[in-house]
């Protein structure tokens, strides 16, 4: 309910007479509020004379308990110790707090996963202010002595300084705006029933209002075939007999050709995805009878199973040579370890289907799980990383949750209860972390901050526990993790400058996801939980999760090269795909990274895998419609 006072509007929820929001009026500029649905208003301010400058403000009574600018700032960011080897870019490498000095941060609309959105919780309510997509504005949250002010600002500006890349800032700017006489926004107000998840009301409405999922860019079989082709391109054997998939291709400026990287060449998971790619080649043999794929896939899995396990139970997650590595590879991280164990469990079953006896694959997976059980803290925490002699290198970060899904698999494979007990203890630890902090951390391994990737195994584990037990708490946990992951998902298509590379290529942002508060660009890593969102839709009956999953897959199908794709005047190898797309004032704005890394190919293939319980069949590829 909106009450008009002399200098402001007051908004109460339903018939409650307690003022929750106040909106300053601008003399001579009437405002119109249209109730779109319960708790959502469309707000239009009309000016008698067109102007390029306007600020729409909403003051929330009382100070916030929690606030979010989706994909940008989560209650101030600032996670993690600074100055260690995992945060060498972290000194001032993200937006921190509400202000820079005594001035509020101002963010361009297209830096946010919901256009220009600010969201806060306090006094039992959640409030958000946001705008139409591509309205050339910015957003800010400004703290006061007894209130928090949400602002939308025309024309677009950012400051007091602009986060431009990890460890790099640029100067504040303001664009020239076109004069107009109408300014539009949306206001959301809802009772807060689950602390630190009130933003789900904003995300739900924004998805229904703004989302236009790009169409699937290629037939699913073509995506599969091109990705298999690129995987084979990355396959190589070193001089001492180690077989692996090179982590990716970089453009050599001298020869103007794409070259395999020569350092840190092999990684079991995360960016290198050696085990996943090997399993996809085994699937290719099962599906197409491709003997070359079988031989290459087994060679990679055999190499890792032979050379990566170390005497103290640690598994070497990076391999530059068969029996060595680089100085940077002297830790084993939970993301890679969890991925390795999960993939080796799968490899054991796939190899058997291929008529190959590989008991070492199951042994390798169980050995990683045994290591996790041995080093787990009494409170359930699993560290971010360990030295190669098994000592904790970095304890902090939700990234330890990547070890939970394989621990549950180990229990199912062996019936040994200590695996499940370890998984449950770890799950409770990281579940509590998300409940208390409202975010997850340290899964994107080249930063040390709030991120998307660290929440992915929490969603997978919650769904697995719900499927096993039917206990409603696990489904609620899965929903909490899924909504948090959705704060990183783009709910609209950004309009790029017409002379930019992304505009030239026709890239669409809707459905894609940002990486972290330290890496504010888009990528396709959400393919990791594409199937988990489909399961969540099955369990809840809420089709929005299936739509969000389809948004992830369709978005990731963009700009996969068929061998003729030209980007920045350079053709790209068949099946390759860029790692990062710069949708905002980040990196080289409105362009891409020019890094043809292994993981987009690997995760696209994984999303197309048949069910491991469904027998040998054509890939269970997603349809173009939800």
TIVO-302155 format. One record per atom (N, C-alpha, C): residue in one letter; x negated, y, z. Coordinates in steps of 0.05 Angstrom, whole numbers, plus 5000, padded with zeros to 4 digits. Each point is the difference from the previous one (the first is absolute). Example, Ala and Ser with C-alpha at 12.3 -4.5 7.8 and 13.67 -1.06 7.14 Angstrom:
<sites>
A473648865156/A501850245000/A498250245000/S500750214986/S498450245001/S501550225014/
</sites>
This chain:
<sites>
X498349765000/X501750245000/X498250255000/X500650194983/X498450244997/X501550245011/X498850145019/X501250255012/X498450244989/X501450214993/X498750244990/X499850205023/X497550075006/X499550215020/X499150264985/X499350205015/X499450264987/X497549984982/X497949875009/X497549994985/X499249734991/X501649805007/X499249724993/X502449824999/X499549774989/X502049785000/X499149805022/X501849885013/X499449795020/X501449744991/X498549795000/X501049744992/X500249815024/X502449905005/X500549805020/X500649744985/X499649785014/X500649744987/X502849925007/X501649954979/X502949945003/X501350215017/X501449925021/X501550195017/X498550085025/X497449925001/X498450075023/X499550304999/X500350145022/X499650295001/X497250085005/X498249805005/X497250055005/X498650074974/X498750234999/X498650094975/X497549834997/X499749884977/X497649844994/X498250154981/X501150134980/X498550154980/X501050294998/X498150184995/X500750284995/X498850084973/X501550154984/X499050084974/X500250304998/X497750144999/X500250294997/X501350094974/X501750205002/X501450114977/X498350224987/X500350044974/X498650214986/X502150204991/X500050245011/X502150194992/X500150044970/X502450004989/X500550044972/X499749754983/X499249785012/X499749754986/X501749795013/X502549964990/X501849815013/X499049714996/X500649845020/X499349715000/X502549844999/X499849784985/X502249814998/X499049725008/X501549875018/X499349735009/X502249814992/X499249794986/X502049804990/X499349745013/X501949885015/X499649755013/X500149784979/X497849864995/X499949794979/X500849735012/X499249955024/X500849765015/X499350065029/X500749825017/X499750065028/X497050065006/X499550245010/X497450085008/X498250114978/X501150034976/X498450104977/X501550244988/X498650234999/X501150234987/X498350094977/X501350094978/X498650144979/X500250305007/X497850144999/X499850285008/X499250174975/X501650204994/X499350184979/X500150295010/X497850144995/X499950295006/X500050154973/X501950204999/X500350164975/X499050285006/X498450104981/X498950275003/X501250194979/X500650255007/X501250184980/X498050074978/X497449995006/X497950074980/X498149765000/X499349914976/X498149784998/X497350075012/X498849815014/X497550045013/X498449744999/X497350014998/X498449765001/X499449915028/X500550175020/X499249945027/X502449955018/X499949775014/X502149935019/X499049805019/X501050015025/X499549795020/X502649925012/X500649754999/X502449895014/X498949865025/X501150085023/X499049905026/X502249875016/X499349795014/X501849875019/X498549975026/X501050115021/X498849985027/X501349785016/X498349815009/X501049785017/X499650085029/X502249995015/X499950085028/X498349805016/X498150105015/X498349835016/X497549914984/X498049905013/X497649914988/X500249714991/X498649924979/X500449734989/X498549795016/X501149765000/X498649775012/X498449864978/X500850034975/X498749864978/X500850144974/X498150024981/X500750134975/X498349874977/X501150024976/X498849884977/X500350174975/X498050034985/X500150104972/X499349764983/X501949864988/X499549744988/X497749994981/X498149815006/X497649954984/X497850215005/X500450185019/X498150225003/X499150025029/X501850035019/X499350055028/X501949865018/X498949835018/X501649845018/X499450085029/X501650195009/X499750095028/X497250125006/X498850114979/X497450135004/X497649844990/X500549754992/X497849834991/X497849985021/X497550014991/X497850015020/X499349745012/X500949774989/X499449745011/X497049954998/X498949865021/X497449874998/X497750175008/X497949875010/X497550145007/X498750104975/X498650235003/X498650124978/X497049955003/X498750004977/X497149985000/X498849734999/X501749794998/X498849734998/X499949924970/X498949764995/X499549924972/X502649964985/X502349985013/X502549964986/X501550264994/X498950225009/X501350254996/X498150214990/X498249924982/X498050194991/X501350234984/X502449954989/X501450224987/X502250135017/X500149915025/X502350065016/X499950275014/X497750125002/X499850265013/X501750204985/X502250085012/X501950184987/X501049904974/X500349734997/X500749884975/X503049944998/X501650165012/X502949974997/X501250255014/X502650044995/X501450215015/X500449905028/X499350175020/X500349925028/X501650225014/X501849915018/X501750185015/X502050144983/X501550195013/X502050164986/X498850244987/X497650095010/X498950254992/X497149984993/X499050184984/X497250044995/X499250265014/X498649995022/X499750235017/X502750095011/X500750244995/X502650095010/X502150034978/X499449884977/X501950014977/X501149724994/X502549974994/X501149744993/X498949904973/X499749744998/X499349894974/X502350044980/X499450074976/X502050024978/X499249804979/X502049844992/X499549784981/X501750034975/X498849964976/X501650004976/X502049785000/X502450064989/X502249815000/X499149724990/X498350004978/X499349744988/X497849855015/X499150115022/X498249845018/X501649815017/X502650035001/X501849855019/X501549794985/X500549775014/X501449784988/X503050064995/X501250175016/X502650124995/X499550294995/X501150124979/X499150274992/X500350215022/X497650115007/X500050225020/X501149925027/X499849755008/X501549915024/X498450045025/X501350105021/X499050015027/X502149875018/X499249845019/X501849845017/X499050005028/X501850055019/X499250005028/X502149885018/X499149895023/X501849885020/X499650155026/X502350045014/X499950125027/X502750045011/X500249995026/X502650045014/X502249824990/X499349764992/X502049814992/X500950014971/X498750184984/X500950034972/X497549984982/X500649954975/X498050014979/X500950204979/X498250184991/X500750204981/X498150004977/X500950064976/X498250024977/X501050234982/X498150134987/X500550204980/X498449914975/X501350004977/X498649924976/X501450134976/X498949964976/X500950154977/X500649814976/X501150124979/X500249864975/X497249954989/X499649784985/X497449964988/X499250224981/X497350054999/X498850184980/X501250285001/X500450105024/X501250275004/X497850215005/X497549934995/X497850195002/X499850145028/X500349845021/X499950115027/X498049855017/X499850075025/X498349885019/X501549965026/X498949855019/X501349965025/X498050055023/X501150055024/X498350045023/X501649945025/X498649935021/X501149975027/X498650205018/X501550185013/X498750205016/X500949985029/X498149945018/X500749985028/X500450275013/X502050025018/X500450235016/X500049935030/X500450195017/X499949945029/X502349815009/X502350014987/X502249835009/X501649894976/X498849994976/X501349894977/X498049924979/X500949864980/X498449924977/X501550104975/X498650144983/X501350114976/X499249854976/X501949894985/X499649884974/X500350214979/X498250014980/X500250214980/X499649884972/X501550114981/X499649964971/X499250284989/X497950014985/X498850264992/X499750014970/X501050224988/X499750064971/X498350244997/X498250024980/X499249784981/X498049815014/X499249804985/X498249805011/X497450125010/X499249915023/X497450085012/X499049785017/X497450005006/X498849815019/X497950155016/X499749935025/X498050135016/X500349935030/X498550125018/X497950204995/X497749904984/X499749744998/X498149884981/X501349754989/X498949884979/X501349784986/X498349765000/X501149775010/X498649755001/X499849904971/X497649994989/X499749954971/X498849734994/X498749875019/X498849734997/X498849935027/X499149755003/X498949925026/X497550175005/X500050155022/X497850175007/X499850254985/X502050074984/X499850244983/X502650175003/X499750255005/X502250195002/X499650224980/X502250114990/X500050234983/X501550235012/X499950234987/X501250245011/X503150004997/X501250155017/X502950044998/X500750134973/X502549954991/X500950124975/X502950055001/X501050174983/X502950044995/X500450044971/X501949854989/X500750024971/X501850244996/X500250094975/X501950204993/X502749864995/X502050105013/X502649874997/X501850164981/X501949854988/X502050134983/X502250115017/X500850254996/X502250115016/X502549854996/X501549965021/X502649874998/X501850105022/X502649964997/X501950115019/X501349795017/X499349754997/X501149785016/X497849825009/X500149925026/X498049835012/X501549775014/X499149764995/X501449765009/X498349835019/X501449885019/X498649825018/X502149805011/X499049815015/X501749805014/X499250005029/X502049975017/X499549975029/X501149745009/X498549865016/X500949755012/X499950025030/X502249915013/X500149995029/X501449755009/X498849845017/X501249755009/X499249945029/X501749865015/X499249925027/X497649804997/X498250015020/X497749834999/X500549755016/X500249774986/X500549755014/X497549835004/X498050034982/X497549865002/X497750204998/X498750075022/X497850194998/X497949934980/X499050204987/X497849984980/X500949864975/X502549974995/X501049904975/X502450164989/X500550235012/X502250174991/X499850084971/X497650004989/X499750084972/X501449814981/X500949775010/X501349814981/X502650124989/X501350185014/X502450144990/X499250174976/X497850145003/X499050174978/X499249834976/X498649785004/X499149834978/X502349864986/X502049915015/X502349874989/X501550194981/X500550255009/X501450194984/X498450084975/X497450055004/X498350094978/X499849794979/X499949745008/X499849794980/X502650004983/X502350025014/X502549994985/X500450254983/X498950235009/X500450254986/X498150054977/X497449935004/X498050094982/X498749774983/X500149765010/X498349784988/X501049944972/X498150004981/X500549914972/X497649824994/X500449745004/X497949814996/X499249994971/X497550024994/X499249974971/X500649734990/X500649974974/X500649744989/X497449835000/X500349744999/X497749824997/X498750064974/X497350045001/X498650104977/X499349784980/X499849765009/X499349774983/X501649765009/X500649814983/X501249755009/X498349865021/X501349875018/X498649875022/X497949804991/X500649854979/X498149814990/X497550144988/X500550234988/X497750154989/X498250115022/X501350105022/X498450095023/X498349775010/X501249765003/X498549775009/X497749944982/X500549984974/X497949934981/X497750204999/X500750265000/X497950205000/X498450005026/X501349955022/X498649995026/X498149765001/X500949774990/X498249774999/X497650064983/X500550144978/X497850064981/X498050185014/X500950205016/X498250185013/X498549855023/X501349825014/X498749855020/X497649844989/X500449884977/X497849864987/X497850184992/X500750254993/X497950204993/X498250065024/X501250005024/X498550065024/X498449765011/X500649764991/X498749765010/X497150004991/X498249935019/X497249984993/X498649815019/X497749894991/X498449825016/X497250135003/X499050025025/X497550125005/X497749814993/X497650115001/X497649844993/X499649765019/X501150025024/X499649775019/X502649845002/X501850034981/X502249814998/X502650075014/X500150245012/X502550095013/X501950114979/X502549905001/X502150094981/X502050185015/X500650224988/X502050185012/X501150194979/X501950165009/X501250214983/X498850275008/X498850134981/X498850265006/X502250195009/X499350185018/X502050175013/X501350204981/X498750064977/X501350174982/X498150124979/X501250164982/X498550124978/X499950315004/X497650114995/X499650285000/X499150094972/X500650254994/X499350104974/X497150105000/X498349884983/X497250084998/X499950244980/X499150225011/X500150254984/X498049994977/X497849865003/X498049994979/X501049844976/X501249775005/X500849824978/X503050044993/X501450155017/X502950044996/X501549734998/X499249825018/X501249735001/X500549935029/X501949825004/X500749915027/X498149785008/X498850035024/X498049815010/X500849895027/X499549755005/X500449885027/X498250155020/X501050035024/X498450135020/X497649815007/X497850125008/X497649855006/X499449985030/X501650135017/X499649985029/X502749935013/X499749855022/X502449915014/X502049884980/X498949814985/X501549894978/X502449835008/X499749855022/X502049795006/X501250055027/X502750005002/X501450045025/X502349805000/X500449865022/X501949785001/X502950104999/X500550245012/X502750115000/X500050294994/X501550165013/X500350294998/X499750094971/X497850134993/X499850114972/X499149784980/X498349815009/X498949804982/X501949774994/X501649925020/X502149804997/X499049744986/X497649915006/X498949764987/X501849755004/X500949965024/X501649765005/X502750014986/X501350235001/X502650034986/X499749954970/X498050134988/X499649964971/X499449714993/X498449875017/X499549714995/X502549845001/X501750055020/X502649865002/X501850054976/X499950254989/X501650064976/X499049844976/X497449954999/X498949844978/X500949705003/X500249915025/X501149735004/X502949994991/X501550215006/X502850014991/X500150004969/X498150144988/X499950014971/X499649724988/X498449845013/X499649734991/X502649845003/X501350035023/X502549855005/X502250094980/X500150254994/X502150114983/X499449964970/X497550044992/X499350014972/X498149784991/X498949845019/X498149804994/X497350114992/X499350235010/X497550144992/X497749885016/X498449844987/X497849865013/X497850205009/X499550204983/X498150215007/X500750145026/X502650065003/X501050135024/X499549825025/X500649754997/X499549815022/X497150005008/X498349974981/X497149985007/X499050265013/X500850234989/X499150255012/X501150045028/X502649945004/X501250045026/X498749825021/X499649744993/X498749825019/X497150085006/X498650104980/X497250085004/X499950235020/X501850194999/X500050225019/X500749905028/X502149855003/X500849905026/X497849825012/X498849834983/X497849835010/X497650175010/X499450214985/X497750175008/X500550135027/X502350125003/X500650135026/X500149795023/X501249774995/X500249805021/X497249895007/X498150014981/X497349905006/X498350215013/X500050244990/X498050205008/X501050195022/X502650055002/X501050215018/X500049925030/X500749755007/X500149935029/X497250025012/X500050125025/X497550035014/X500049845026/X497749955012/X499849825023/X501750075024/X500450265005/X501650095023/X503050014995/X500849884978/X502950004994/X500950234983/X498350204996/X500750234983/X500049914971/X501750134985/X500149964971/X499150254986/X497949984984/X499050244986/X502150094979/X500950255003/X502250094984/X499150144974/X497450084999/X498850124976/X497649834993/X499649974974/X497849844991/X498850134975/X497550095003/X498750114976/X498249794987/X498849835017/X498649774990/X501049765016/X499449764990/X501149775013/X499349975029/X497650075007/X499149965028/X499250265013/X500950224989/X499250255012/X502250205001/X499550234990/X501950225002/X498550265002/X501450225001/X498750265003/X500250085029/X498650215007/X500050095028/X502850095009/X501650094980/X502750095008/X501849765006/X499249764993/X501749775003/X499549855027/X499050145019/X499249865025/X502349995021/X502450044991/X502449965017/X502049834985/X501749865014/X502349864989/X502550135012/X501750104983/X502450155009/X502549834999/X501950075017/X502449855004/X501749994975/X500150224984/X501550004975/X499049784982/X497449994995/X498949804982/X500249725012/X499549975026/X500149745013/X502849884999/X502050175006/X502849914999/X500849924972/X499150164980/X500649944972/X498749744992/X497449965008/X498649764993/X501449755011/X500850005025/X501349775012/X502649954986/X501650214996/X502649964987/X499749884972/X498150104985/X499649914973/X498849724999/X498349925019/X498949734999/X502149805008/X501950075017/X502249815005/X501549954974/X500550224985/X501449974974/X498349844981/X497450064999/X498249864982/X500049705004/X500149925026/X500049715006/X502449864987/X502350135001/X502449884988/X499850014969/X499150234989/X499950024971/X497949814988/X497749975013/X498049824990/X501149714999/X501549925021/X501249735000/X501949974977/X501650214994/X501949994978/X498549974973/X497650124999/X498449994976/X498549734998/X500449825019/X498649754999/X497250015010/X499350215016/X497350045010/X500049965030/X498149855010/X499849955029/X498150205012/X501050195015/X498350205012/X500650035030/X499249815016/X500550025029/X498650245013/X497950104987/X498550235011/X501750255001/X502150024983/X501650244999/X501650025026/X501349785008/X501550005025/X498150045024/X497749874999/X498050035021/X499250295002/X499650144978/X499150285001/X502250185012/X502549954992/X502250165011/X500349965030/X499849755009/X500349945029/X497650115016/X497650004988/X497750115014/X500350305005/X501150144981/X500550295005/X502150035022/X502049845000/X502050015022/X498849935027/X498349805000/X498649935025/X498350235010/X498750144982/X498450235008/X501850225012/X502350054987/X501950205011/X500949935027/X500749755005/X500949915027/X497750045020/X497649944992/X497750025019/X499450295007/X500350194982/X499150275006/X502450185008/X502449895001/X502350175007/X499850095028/X500750255005/X499950125027/X502449885017/X499750015026/X502249895017/X502750144995/X499950264992/X502450154995/X501249944973/X498749834984/X501049934973/X498750144977/X498450205006/X498850164978/X497949844985/X500050044974/X497949894983/X498650254988/X497450005001/X498550244993/X500450074970/X499150244993/X499950084972/X497849854986/X497749965013/X497749874987/X498149895020/X498349814991/X498049875016/X497450004985/X497849995015/X497449964988/X499849714991/X498049934984/X499949744989/X499149785020/X499350095024/X499649815022/X502349985019/X502350124992/X502549965014/X500550215022/X498550215002/X500550215020/X501850224988/X501750115018/X501850214990/X498450244991/X500650084975/X498750244989/X501850255004/X502549974995/X502050215004/X502549885010/X500850065025/X502449875011/X502650124991/X500150264992/X502650134997/X501249974973/X502650024999/X501449994974/X502049784998/X502350054989/X502149804996/X499249804979/X497850054986/X499049824979/X499649725009/X499549965026/X499849735011/X502449824995/X502350134994/X502449844995/X499849844975/X498150054982/X499749844976/X499449715007/X499149945024/X499449735007/X502549855011/X502250145004/X502349875012/X501449814980/X500550074975/X501449814982/X498449734997/X497450004996/X498649744998/X500049845026/X500150145023/X500249865026/X502649845001/X502250124991/X502549864999/X499949774981/X498750044977/X499749784981/X498349775012/X497950075015/X498449795012/X501749845020/X501850135014/X501849855018/X501849814984/X501150094978/X501749834984/X498549774987/X497550054993/X498449794987/X499149795020/X499450085025/X498849815019/X501849925023/X502050175006/X501749955023/X498650085026/X497650124999/X498550075024/X501050275011/X501149995025/X501450235011/X498350245004/X497449965004/X498350245006/X499950204977/X500449904976/X500150194977/X502550185002/X502249885006/X502550165002/X499850195024/X498949905022/X499750175024/X498350244993/X497849964985/X498350234993/X501550194981/X501549894981/X501550174982/X502150175016/X501449875018/X502050155016/X498850215017/X497749935013/X498750205017/X499150244983/X498849954977/X499150214983/X502450164989/X502149864994/X502450144989/X501150195021/X500249915025/X501150175021/X498350245004/X497449974998/X498250225004/X500450214978/X500149924975/X500250194978/X502950104997/X501949845007/X502850095000/X500350235020/X498849965024/X500250215021/X498650264990/X497849964986/X498550234989/X501850174982/X501449874982/X501850144982/X502350135015/X501149865019/X502150125016/X499150255015/X497749995011/X499150225017/X498850234985/X498649944978/X498650214985/X501650104976/X501849834990/X501650074977/X498549984973/X497649885001/X498549974975/X498049775004/X498749924978/X498049795002/X497450114986/X497849865005/X497450134995/X497949804989/X498250124984/X497349884993/X500149764982/X502249974984/X500049784981/X498750084973/X500150254993/X498650104976/X497150035008/X498249834991/X497449965013/X498050224995/X500450174980/X498150214995/X500850265014/X502049995018/X500550225018/X500649875027/X500550175020/X500649895027/X502250185011/X502449944992/X502250195006/X502749864998/X502150165004/X502749904996/X500449924971/X501349774995/X500149914972/X502449824996/X500349924975/X502249824992/X499249705003/X497549934991/X499349734997/X500049845026/X499450135023/X499949865025/X502749905009/X502250124990/X502749915008/X500949764984/X498749954977/X501049794983/X500149725013/X497849925015/X500249735012/X502049995023/X500650235012/X502150015021/X502749924988/X500650124977/X502549934987/X500149704993/X497849904988/X499949724992/X500349825024/X498750075022/X500149835024/X502850005013/X501250245001/X502750025012/X502049834984/X499950024973/X501849844984/X499549705003/X497549925003/X499349725004/X501149905027/X499750165020/X501049925027/X503149995000/X501250194986/X503049994998/X500949754986/X498749944978/X500749764984/X499749745017/X497950005018/X499549775017/X502049975023/X500750235011/X501550005026/X502950094998/X500650174980/X502650134999/X500550215021/X497950075015/X500450205022/X500250284988/X502150145008/X500650264988/X497850215004/X498549975022/X498050205006/X497950014977/X499449774988/X498050004978/X501150134975/X502649984995/X501150144977/X500050305005/X500650085025/X499850285006/X497250114997/X498149845008/X497250074997/X499250034970/X501049814984/X499550014972/X501250264987/X502350075009/X501350254990/X498350245009/X499150005024/X498350235010/X497550024982/X498749784996/X497550004983/X500750094971/X502249914990/X500850074972/X500650294998/X501450125019/X500650284999/X497450165002/X498249925018/X497450145001/X498649984974/X499849774988/X498849974973/X501350184980/X502650045003/X501550174981/X499450295002/X498850095023/X499150285002/X497750064980/X498849794990/X497850034981/X500949984971/X502549934996/X501149954973/X501250254988/X499250054975/X501150244987/X502949964992/X501750195009/X502949984996/X500950164976/X498250104984/X500750174977/X497850004980/X500550104977/X497950024979/X499050284999/X497450035005/X498750264999/X499850104972/X500650264996/X499650124973/X497250125000/X498249894983/X497350084998/X499750244981/X497950165003/X499550214980/X499849884973/X501250124980/X500249884973/X497349944987/X497950155008/X497349954989/X498349805016/X501249875020/X498549825017/X500049724987/X498149845009/X499749734990/X502449825007/X501050035025/X502349835008/X502550074985/X500350264993/X502350084983/X499649884972/X497750024990/X499449894973/X500649704999/X499449865021/X500449715000/X502849925008/X501650195009/X502749945008/X500349855027/X498050045017/X500049855025/X502350095018/X501449815012/X502250055019/X499149935028/X500850165019/X499249955028/X502049845016/X502550014993/X502149875017/X499449705003/X500049915025/X499549725007/X497149955008/X498250174991/X497249975008/X499650075029/X497649955011/X499550055028/X497350145003/X499850185019/X497550135008/X498449815017/X497450055003/X498249825013/X499950055030/X499250255008/X499650065028/X499950305004/X499850085025/X499850295005/X497250104991/X498149824997/X497450084990/X499649974971/X501949864986/X499949974971/X502850064989/X500550254994/X502750084993/X500549994970/X499749764990/X500749954972/X501649744998/X501049944977/X501749774996/X498549764990/X500949765007/X498949764989/X502249785000/X499349764991/X501949784998/X499749795022/X498650065022/X499549805020/X502549895013/X502250154998/X502549905011/X500949744987/X498849924978/X500649744988/X499649785020/X498250045020/X499549805021/X502649925014/X501850195005/X502549945014/X502550014983/X499649994973/X502250004982/X502049775006/X499049765004/X501849785006/X501150015028/X498550125018/X501050035028/X502550185000/X500050214984/X502450174999/X502449844988/X499449834981/X502249834989/X501149825021/X498349885016/X500949835022/X501750165020/X499150245006/X501450175018/X502850064989/X500250054975/X502750044987/X501749755003/X498849774997/X501549755003/X501049975029/X498350065019/X500749965028/X502150215010/X499850244990/X501850225010/X502450054983/X499949914974/X502150074982/X499950294990/X498050155007/X499750274992/X498450014973/X501350074979/X498849994974/X497950224995/X500050215018/X497950204996/X497249895002/X499749795016/X497349885002/X499249874974/X501949884986/X499449884974/X499450224980/X501450225002/X499550234982/X497250115005/X499350025026/X497350115006/X497849804990/X500549755003/X498149804989/X499850034970/X502350034986/X499950034971/X498650264993/X500350215016/X498650254995/X497049965001/X499149845020/X497149945002/X499049854975/X501449794992/X499049844977/X500150164974/X502350134995/X500350154975/X497950224998/X499650145023/X498050215000/X497249894994/X499449775012/X497449884996/X499649904972/X502149964985/X499749904972/X499250224981/X499850255009/X499150224983/X497049994994/X499450074975/X497250044992/X498249765004/X501249764998/X498349764997/X499249984971/X497450004995/X499150024972/X500549744985/X500850044975/X500249774981/X497549974983/X497950155007/X497550014985/X499950244981/X502250154998/X500150234982/X500750265016/X500449985026/X500750245015/X497650185002/X500450264993/X497950205001/X500750205022/X498250035019/X500350195022/X497550185000/X500450264999/X497850195000/X498049934977/X501249944977/X498549954976/X498349745001/X500649835019/X498549755002/X502049765001/X499649814982/X501849765000/X499349835024/X501949845008/X499749835024/X500349714993/X498549825014/X500249714994/X502849895006/X500749804986/X502749875003/X500349905029/X502350065012/X500749915026/X499050185023/X498350194993/X498950185021/X502150215007/X499650115025/X501850205010/X498550185019/X500650255001/X498750195018/X500849955029/X498150065018/X500649975028/X501750225012/X499550254992/X501250225014/X501150214981/X502450115007/X501350214985/X500450245018/X499050234990/X500050255017/X502450174994/X502149965016/X502650124995/X500150295012/X497950085013/X500150265014/X497250134998/X499550205017/X497550145000/X497949845015/X499149794987/X498249805012/X498249894978/X497549965007/X498149894980/X499950184976/X500549894977/X500450164976/X503050014995/X501450225009/X502950015000/X501349914974/X502049845003/X501749914978/X498449834979/X498049865010/X498449824983/X499849735015/X497949854995/X499649745013/X497149965005/X499449775014/X497449965011/X497949904980/X500949884978/X498249884980/X498449775013/X501349855017/X498849765014/X501849774994/X499249824983/X501649774992/X499349765019/X501250025023/X499349815021/X501649744998/X499149795014/X501349744997/X502749985012/X500550145022/X502449945016/X502750054986/X500450214984/X502650034987/X500849764983/X498049904986/X500449754984/X500849775018/X498449965022/X500549785018/X502850015013/X500850245009/X502550025014/X502449994981/X499650094975/X502149964980/X500549714995/X497849844997/X500349714996/X501349875024/X499250085024/X501249885024/X503050055002/X500850244992/X502950065000/X501549824981/X498649894980/X501349834980/X499749705005/X498649935021/X499649725006/X502749865004/X500349754991/X502349845008/X499949945030/X502249925011/X500049915027/X498449755003/X498449985021/X498349775004/X501749755008/X502550045005/X501749775006/X501949934978/X499750144977/X502049974978/X499049824978/X497649905002/X499049834979/X498750174978/X498949864980/X498750144978/X502050094980/X500150264995/X502050124983/X498950264989/X501550124982/X499250264990/X499950205023/X498250204998/X499850195023/X502750125008/X500450025025/X502450105011/X500050314999/X500050104976/X499650284995/X502550165006/X499650245011/X502350165008/X501550104976/X502650045003/X501650124979/X499650305000/X500850124978/X499750294998/X502250145016/X502049865008/X502150125016/X500049885028/X500850155021/X500049895027/X502049765002/
</sites>
